[in-house]
Amino acid sequence: MTNSIDRINELVAVLREGENFYRDSASKVQQDRLRTMFTNIADERHRAALELEPFVREAGEDVSKGDFFEVARKFYSDVVGYIADDNDTMIAQLEEHEDRTLEMLDDAIEKSLGTEAEHVLRKNRAIFQITHDRMKALKEAA
């Protein structure tokens, strides 16, 4: 169970960082459609993190505050953003984050088979597949 909780805790950290990344991106885009989409995706990440945190706490663990990979990605994104300052770069970075989220969800599901958390993870996997597909479509349209 500890391995399952560790994975869920890591996922919560990635969801929180993704929430921040999407909110930051929403503040930088000019198009209302993108701003609304990014804000909605940030809200989904917030909701999913809140839904998963109780599993971590019930196991007696502290909820993670960050993931090194995500912190490094954010630093990279900020640097690229200052240099490129365009939507295409931002969308590519968001799509990469979506890939990472799906990978982490799949891993957490695999480690949580037969637990209460599995249902919550699977429900969120379906939601984040949709957000992934949206970002992929935006990236391909660019």
Backbone bond lengths (Angstrom), bond angles and torsions (degrees), N, CA, C in turn:
res aa  C-N    CA-C-N  psi(-1)  N-CA   C-N-CA  omega(-1)  CA-C   N-CA-C  phi
1 M - - - 1.455 - - 1.516 111.34 -
2 T 1.313 116.99 -35.39 1.464 119.47 -178.42 1.518 111.30 -58.95
3 N 1.351 117.54 -41.69 1.453 120.30 178.70 1.523 110.45 -61.14
4 S 1.325 116.81 -39.25 1.458 122.16 176.85 1.533 110.33 -62.22
5 I 1.307 116.41 -46.82 1.468 120.88 -179.51 1.525 110.82 -65.52
6 D 1.325 117.21 -39.22 1.464 120.05 176.85 1.528 110.62 -59.08
7 R 1.332 116.03 -44.29 1.465 119.99 -179.95 1.530 110.86 -64.87
8 I 1.314 116.31 -42.79 1.472 119.84 178.92 1.523 109.71 -63.52
9 N 1.318 117.29 -40.58 1.461 121.53 179.19 1.531 110.70 -63.18
10 E 1.320 116.82 -43.10 1.466 120.52 176.73 1.530 110.39 -62.44
11 L 1.319 115.84 -40.54 1.459 120.64 178.98 1.526 110.90 -63.16
12 V 1.315 117.70 -41.78 1.468 121.15 177.48 1.532 109.56 -58.20
13 A 1.329 116.67 -43.36 1.467 120.12 179.65 1.526 111.07 -62.52
14 V 1.330 116.86 -41.86 1.461 120.57 179.19 1.527 110.67 -67.30
15 L 1.323 116.79 -38.80 1.467 119.85 177.02 1.521 110.94 -63.19
16 R 1.320 117.35 -42.37 1.474 121.03 179.35 1.526 110.80 -64.38
17 E 1.322 116.28 -44.94 1.464 119.20 179.46 1.533 109.82 -64.96
18 G 1.332 116.57 -39.22 1.458 120.30 177.29 1.517 112.00 -63.62
19 E 1.313 115.37 -39.37 1.473 119.46 175.93 1.523 109.76 -57.03
20 N 1.325 116.63 -47.74 1.467 120.82 179.15 1.529 111.40 -62.84
21 F 1.329 116.44 -41.64 1.456 122.11 -179.51 1.527 110.41 -61.78
22 Y 1.337 117.01 -44.98 1.464 120.38 179.47 1.523 111.44 -67.82
23 R 1.327 118.06 -39.90 1.471 119.43 178.98 1.534 110.41 -64.87
24 D 1.322 115.73 -41.27 1.466 120.32 177.71 1.529 109.75 -62.92
25 S 1.317 116.17 -43.27 1.472 120.17 179.24 1.518 111.23 -64.18
26 A 1.333 117.21 -39.96 1.466 120.83 178.90 1.529 110.90 -60.09
27 S 1.319 115.86 -34.24 1.466 118.96 -179.01 1.524 112.37 -75.30
28 K 1.338 117.10 -14.68 1.465 120.25 -176.18 1.522 114.17 -100.01
29 V 1.325 117.90 -18.44 1.468 119.42 -177.02 1.521 110.85 -85.54
30 Q 1.310 114.81 152.26 1.467 120.69 -179.41 1.527 112.32 -92.44
31 Q 1.338 116.87 -31.22 1.459 120.58 -176.36 1.530 110.59 -75.99
32 D 1.332 115.55 129.64 1.466 121.01 178.45 1.521 111.70 -60.22
33 R 1.333 116.91 -37.48 1.468 121.29 -179.37 1.530 110.69 -60.25
34 L 1.317 117.23 -45.97 1.468 120.79 178.96 1.524 110.77 -68.41
35 R 1.316 116.70 -41.48 1.465 120.29 179.93 1.531 110.33 -59.07
36 T 1.325 116.18 -44.80 1.462 120.95 179.13 1.532 110.89 -65.42
37 M 1.329 116.94 -44.39 1.464 120.69 179.50 1.524 110.86 -60.45
38 F 1.332 117.14 -47.34 1.466 120.77 -178.28 1.527 111.33 -64.42
39 T 1.317 116.44 -39.11 1.468 120.32 178.55 1.529 110.50 -65.28
40 N 1.326 117.10 -42.29 1.462 120.47 178.20 1.524 111.91 -63.48
41 I 1.330 116.83 -40.65 1.471 120.07 178.61 1.526 109.85 -66.71
42 A 1.322 117.09 -39.72 1.475 120.16 176.37 1.527 110.05 -60.35
43 D 1.318 116.73 -41.88 1.471 120.64 178.68 1.528 111.25 -62.73
44 E 1.340 117.81 -39.59 1.470 121.32 177.68 1.528 110.81 -63.19
45 R 1.308 116.18 -40.20 1.466 120.05 179.25 1.528 110.56 -66.41
46 H 1.306 116.66 -39.52 1.464 121.26 177.57 1.531 110.06 -62.11
47 R 1.327 115.72 -47.63 1.462 121.11 -179.76 1.532 111.39 -60.83
48 A 1.329 116.59 -44.54 1.466 120.61 -179.13 1.528 111.28 -64.47
49 A 1.329 117.18 -41.58 1.472 120.26 178.54 1.526 109.99 -62.09
50 L 1.323 117.14 -44.47 1.470 120.35 178.32 1.527 111.31 -61.23
51 E 1.305 116.37 -35.33 1.463 121.46 -179.09 1.538 111.88 -71.76
52 L 1.320 116.98 -30.43 1.471 121.24 -176.96 1.529 113.59 -91.57
53 E 1.322 117.75 -26.69 1.468 120.90 -177.55 1.526 114.24 -55.02
54 P 1.347 120.23 -38.41 1.467 119.11 179.88 1.535 114.04 -59.60
55 F 1.323 117.80 -31.43 1.468 119.97 177.79 1.526 110.92 -63.96
56 V 1.323 115.54 -36.68 1.465 120.82 179.27 1.529 109.55 -69.78
57 R 1.311 116.04 -47.45 1.470 120.50 -178.82 1.530 112.08 -64.25
58 E 1.343 116.78 -40.62 1.471 120.66 179.51 1.519 111.75 -62.30
59 A 1.327 116.62 -26.28 1.464 121.19 177.99 1.531 111.20 -84.00
60 G 1.336 116.44 1.52 1.454 120.43 178.62 1.518 114.44 81.83
61 E 1.310 116.74 16.01 1.467 121.67 -179.12 1.525 110.49 -101.09
62 D 1.317 115.44 156.51 1.456 121.11 172.34 1.522 108.43 -85.72
63 V 1.308 116.27 141.09 1.462 120.52 178.68 1.519 108.61 -70.30
64 S 1.336 115.66 130.86 1.463 122.66 -177.53 1.521 111.06 -63.03
65 K 1.312 115.23 143.96 1.463 121.06 179.63 1.522 113.19 -98.83
66 G 1.323 117.03 -10.59 1.458 117.50 -179.39 1.505 112.54 -177.65
67 D 1.301 114.53 162.83 1.455 123.18 -179.09 1.523 106.21 -125.46
68 F 1.322 117.32 128.16 1.454 121.36 -175.49 1.523 111.21 -56.18
69 F 1.333 116.78 -44.48 1.459 120.53 -179.75 1.522 110.91 -57.67
70 E 1.319 116.20 -44.25 1.456 120.02 -178.09 1.529 111.72 -69.65
71 V 1.319 117.41 -37.35 1.463 120.30 176.82 1.528 109.68 -63.51
72 A 1.333 116.57 -44.07 1.465 120.62 178.69 1.527 110.58 -63.67
73 R 1.337 117.13 -41.21 1.449 121.29 178.98 1.526 111.09 -63.19
74 K 1.329 115.77 -40.97 1.456 119.73 179.70 1.529 110.49 -64.16
75 F 1.336 116.82 -42.50 1.459 120.17 177.65 1.526 109.77 -59.91
76 Y 1.338 116.19 -47.07 1.459 121.07 178.71 1.531 110.54 -59.11
77 S 1.325 116.04 -45.71 1.463 121.15 -179.63 1.513 111.69 -61.53
78 D 1.327 116.22 -41.30 1.465 119.87 178.85 1.520 110.75 -62.97
79 V 1.322 117.19 -42.98 1.460 121.27 179.80 1.526 109.78 -64.73
80 V 1.345 116.05 -48.00 1.460 119.83 178.70 1.525 109.82 -61.42
81 G 1.317 116.98 -39.11 1.457 121.14 179.75 1.510 112.80 -61.22
82 Y 1.321 116.46 -38.75 1.465 119.76 178.72 1.526 110.99 -69.24
83 I 1.325 115.25 -34.05 1.461 119.38 -178.78 1.528 110.14 -80.01
84 A 1.331 117.37 -52.13 1.458 121.51 -173.20 1.522 112.43 -86.53
85 D 1.324 116.80 -44.10 1.460 123.44 -179.74 1.533 112.22 45.44
86 D 1.349 115.73 48.93 1.453 119.15 177.26 1.525 110.22 -134.83
87 N 1.312 115.48 157.05 1.462 121.21 -177.55 1.520 112.78 -65.11
88 D 1.336 117.46 -34.34 1.461 120.07 -177.51 1.527 111.15 -60.71
89 T 1.306 117.47 -43.71 1.460 121.78 179.22 1.518 110.47 -65.60
90 M 1.321 116.17 -43.40 1.459 120.99 179.69 1.530 110.37 -62.27
91 I 1.316 116.93 -45.78 1.460 121.35 -179.35 1.522 110.63 -63.77
92 A 1.323 117.51 -39.60 1.474 120.49 177.51 1.528 110.51 -61.49
93 Q 1.324 116.64 -41.82 1.466 120.38 178.79 1.528 111.30 -66.86
94 L 1.313 117.36 -40.10 1.460 120.76 177.98 1.524 110.80 -65.11
95 E 1.319 117.25 -38.58 1.463 120.53 179.03 1.530 110.24 -66.24
96 E 1.323 117.71 -38.20 1.468 120.99 175.18 1.523 110.51 -62.23
97 H 1.317 116.55 -39.35 1.462 120.19 177.58 1.525 110.22 -63.71
98 E 1.316 117.09 -38.98 1.461 120.77 177.50 1.527 110.87 -62.58
99 D 1.331 116.82 -41.05 1.473 120.34 176.27 1.527 110.57 -58.64
100 R 1.311 115.95 -46.56 1.468 121.52 -179.32 1.534 110.39 -62.47
101 T 1.317 117.31 -41.78 1.467 120.82 179.53 1.521 110.88 -61.59
102 L 1.331 117.11 -45.24 1.469 119.95 179.80 1.524 111.45 -63.86
103 E 1.325 117.07 -40.55 1.469 120.22 177.38 1.525 110.81 -60.68
104 M 1.315 116.18 -44.24 1.462 120.24 -179.46 1.526 111.52 -67.57
105 L 1.328 117.29 -38.42 1.464 120.54 176.23 1.526 110.51 -62.19
106 D 1.325 117.03 -45.26 1.465 120.43 179.13 1.523 111.23 -59.81
107 D 1.319 116.36 -43.19 1.461 120.61 179.20 1.525 111.29 -65.10
108 A 1.324 116.73 -43.33 1.467 120.96 179.67 1.531 110.80 -64.64
109 I 1.327 117.17 -38.72 1.472 120.79 177.69 1.524 109.87 -62.93
110 E 1.318 115.61 -46.66 1.473 120.21 179.68 1.526 111.90 -58.21
111 K 1.312 116.42 -39.49 1.468 121.23 -178.26 1.530 111.81 -80.34
112 S 1.334 117.82 -13.01 1.471 121.64 -174.45 1.523 113.60 -110.64
113 L 1.319 117.88 12.95 1.464 120.42 -177.45 1.522 110.51 -53.98
114 G 1.325 115.01 132.92 1.452 120.22 177.29 1.517 115.39 80.52
115 T 1.324 117.44 8.48 1.466 120.55 178.96 1.530 109.61 -109.19
116 E 1.311 115.73 166.75 1.470 119.98 174.77 1.516 111.61 -59.81
117 A 1.312 116.35 -34.66 1.460 121.10 -177.17 1.530 112.02 -65.32
118 E 1.328 117.17 -27.29 1.466 119.88 -176.63 1.526 111.34 -56.60
119 H 1.319 117.72 -45.31 1.476 121.56 -179.43 1.533 110.64 -60.17
120 V 1.311 117.15 -45.54 1.467 121.52 -179.09 1.527 110.09 -64.83
121 L 1.320 116.23 -41.94 1.463 120.22 178.72 1.526 111.50 -63.66
122 R 1.318 117.04 -43.63 1.474 120.62 -179.66 1.529 111.25 -64.52
123 K 1.316 116.83 -40.70 1.466 120.55 177.65 1.532 109.83 -60.57
124 N 1.325 116.49 -45.20 1.460 120.12 -179.95 1.522 111.83 -70.64
125 R 1.308 117.39 -30.02 1.479 121.03 176.94 1.526 109.09 -59.97
126 A 1.330 116.89 -44.08 1.463 121.10 179.60 1.526 110.95 -63.48
127 I 1.310 116.95 -41.82 1.473 121.23 179.42 1.521 110.53 -64.03
128 F 1.333 116.51 -44.73 1.463 118.96 -176.70 1.515 113.20 -77.53
129 Q 1.324 117.82 -16.73 1.465 119.15 170.57 1.527 108.74 -66.29
130 I 1.313 116.48 -39.23 1.468 120.99 178.63 1.526 110.35 -64.69
131 T 1.346 117.59 -45.70 1.475 118.74 179.83 1.526 110.23 -65.64
132 H 1.324 116.94 -36.21 1.467 120.47 176.45 1.529 110.09 -60.35
133 D 1.325 116.15 -47.61 1.460 120.32 -178.24 1.523 111.92 -63.06
134 R 1.325 117.19 -36.09 1.474 120.71 176.20 1.521 110.56 -62.37
135 M 1.333 115.91 -47.32 1.463 119.09 -178.08 1.519 111.08 -67.84
136 K 1.307 117.24 -37.13 1.466 120.75 177.95 1.518 110.19 -63.49
137 A 1.332 117.48 -42.74 1.460 121.49 178.19 1.539 111.02 -62.64
138 L 1.332 116.28 -41.21 1.469 119.66 177.08 1.533 110.90 -62.92
139 K 1.321 115.24 -42.78 1.467 120.17 -179.31 1.535 110.21 -63.23
140 E 1.320 116.42 -43.74 1.467 120.28 -178.88 1.526 112.44 -70.04
141 A 1.333 116.93 -27.87 1.467 121.03 179.55 1.529 111.91 -76.22
142 A 1.331 115.74 -18.92 1.474 119.83 -175.93 1.515 112.35 -72.62
